[in-house]
């Protein structure tokens, strides 16, 4: 009897909802939209393109509230400035609106607007940390403090781009200045420390954090820079302070950057000024003393509100901590702001 009564109730509710044009009632009972939990309901989110993961076909959108939301592009219809594009056609920091399914978080459409750009794509032929240039084929492209770099769906610094990567670089039309670099490549490990030994093509590094030594293998595709100039394995020596990016499975070195005689320093305080044109950030130290103006470029690792960012994301008044070279005041790492909120749809 109870089963029959429930069936009658559901049937009556469905009939009423259809008669009165109330699909929300029918959806609540799971008859419309492919089941419960919202079924085929869609909604939208608007913000800027924060990262693009071409391999996984994901787009991360940063909202005006500072929250990051990741949406699957799948076979979504994409437009930019009213024209159909592929995922590679999206430019980091474009304004974007994503329509997506509530139940799956999969985008049904992505519509972006941004400046007119030219695109260059292909394998990285060379990456120079000293000059901030990337070559793809015959094209030499220039990065600067305003260039946003996304690798495997994460904001990174130029030093994390490898010669194993496939790149899409968007430049301002008529120039070689990169607005963004979207990179896809193998997973990376990173180690900072001192070279303990060099044997053949093996370079053993003793990490600064006290973890066990890491031995990386130098090959033909390893990018080596010593004292801000292009170098070779022969230019490295035991005792050098280095930072290396490597394949965590094979330990093949993607890049090794060796520091010179200069010393690193750290400043913590408040952002007093940001100049995106000059590529500088001015810090008022929390322990007093004169303001310090640091230079920022594409090699500077920047975190803003707990997420990868660029100089343009840093705001006056934010708390800031920076590591920099005392010789040229070039910032190697910057952490600004507080913690970011993110939504990847996992509910975690």
C-alpha positions, 0 to 999 in steps of 0.5 A, spaced: 500 500 500 505 504 501 509 503 495 502 504 491 501 511 495 508 513 493 507 512 486 501 515 486 504 521 489 510 522 484 505 521 478 501 526 481 506 531 482 509 530 475 503 531 472 502 537 476 509 540 474 508 539 467 501 542 467 503 548 470 509 549 466 514 547 473 520 543 470 523 545 477 518 540 481 519 535 476 526 535 476 526 535 484 523 528 483 529 526 478 524 525 472 527 531 468 534 533 466 537 526 467 536 524 474 537 528 481 542 533 483 540 538 478 540 534 472 541 538 466 541 544 470 546 549 468 549 556 471 555 561 469 561 564 472 565 570 469 572 572 471 579 572 467 582 566 464 587 564 470 590 557 467 589 553 461 591 545 461 591 543 454 592 536 455 587 535 460 582 540 457 581 544 463 580 552 464 581 555 471 577 562 472 579 567 477 573 571 479 572 578 481 572 575 489 579 572 488 576 565 488 579 560 483 574 555 479 576 549 475 572 547 469 572 542 464 572 544 457 571 537 453 568 539 447 565 545 449 564 551 444 569 556 445 569 563 442 574 569 443 572 576 441 566 573 437 570 568 433 570 560 434 577 558 437 580 552 440 583 551 447 589 554 445 586 560 442 584 563 449 589 568 452 591 568 460 587 574 463 582 574 458 575 576 460 571 569 460 564 567 461 563 559 462 556 556 462 557 549 465 553 543 468 551 544 475 552 536 476 558 535 472 562 542 472 563 541 465 563 547 461 557 547 455 560 554 452 566 558 453 566 566 451 572 570 452 574 577 450 581 580 450 586 584 446 588 582 439 594 577 439 598 573 434 599 566 436 606 562 435 606 554 437 611 548 437 616 545 441 621 550 445 627 550 441 631 554 447 629 558 453 634 563 456 633 565 463 638 571 463 635 574 457 628 572 458 627 569 451 624 563 448 625 560 441 620 556 437 622 555 430 625 561 427 621 565 432 624 569 438 619 571 443 621 576 449 618 575 456 617 580 461 614 582 468 607 582 465 608 575 461 603 570 465 606 563 464 601 557 465 605 550 465 600 543 466 595 548 469 599 551 474 602 558 474 609 558 474 616 562 473 620 561 466 625 557 469 620 551 469 619 551 462 623 546 459 625 544 452 621 538 452 615 542 452 610 544 447 608 551 447 603 556 445 605 563 446 600 569 444 604 576 443 601 583 442 600 584 434 606 587 431 611 585 436 615 579 439 613 581 446 609 575 450 603 576 453 602 569 455 606 562 455 601 556 455 606 550 456 605 542 456 610 538 458 613 532 463 612 533 471 617 536 474 621 536 481 625 541 483 631 542 488 635 548 491 642 547 494 649 546 493 653 541 488 656 536 492 659 532 486 660 532 479 661 525 475 660 524 468 654 527 466 651 526 473 650 532 478 649 531 485 646 536 489 645 537 497 638 540 498 638 546 503 632 543 506 636 537 509 633 532 505 637 527 502 642 528 496 639 528 489 643 526 483 640 529 476 643 527 469 645 532 464 643 531 457 643 535 450 636 538 452 638 541 459 638 548 460 644 551 464 646 558 466 651 560 470 652 567 473 646 569 469 649 567 462 648 561 458 653 555 460 655 548 459 656 542 464 663 544 464 662 551 467 659 547 473 663 546 480 662 542 486 660 548 491 656 552 486 649 554 489 644 551 484 637 550 483 635 545 478 628 542 475 628 535 473 624 529 471 622 526 478 622 519 474 628 519 470 632 524 474 634 527 467 635 535 468 631 540 465 635 546 467 640 547 472 641 555 474 648 556 478 648 562 482 654 567 482 658 570 488 652 575 490 648 574 496 640 573 497 636 577 502 629 577 504 625 582 506 618 582 509 613 588 510 607 591 506 607 593 498 608 600 497 608 601 490 607 596 484 609 599 477 607 593 471 611 598 466 617 598 469 617 591 472 618 593 479 615 592 486 616 597 492 616 594 499 616 597 506 619 593 511 616 591 517 622 592 521 623 599 519 628 602 514 627 605 507 623 602 502 626 597 497 624 597 490 625 590 487 625 588 480 621 583 477 621 579 471 619 572 468 623 568 472 621 571 478 616 566 482 610 569 484 604 567 489 599 571 490 593 569 495 596 562 496 596 561 488 601 562 482 600 569 479 604 575 476 606 582 478 599 585 476 596 581 481 600 584 487 596 590 490 598 596 494 597 594 501 598 587 501 603 583 506 609 581 502 615 577 503 620 577 498 627 573 496 632 577 492 639 578 489 643 584 493 647 585 487 641 587 482 635 587 487 632 582 482 626 578 486 627 570 485 621 569 489 615 573 492 609 571 496 604 576 497 597 577 500 593 571 504 590 565 502 586 564 496 579 560 496 578 555 490 573 551 487 575 545 483 568 542 484 571 536 489 567 539 495 574 539 499 
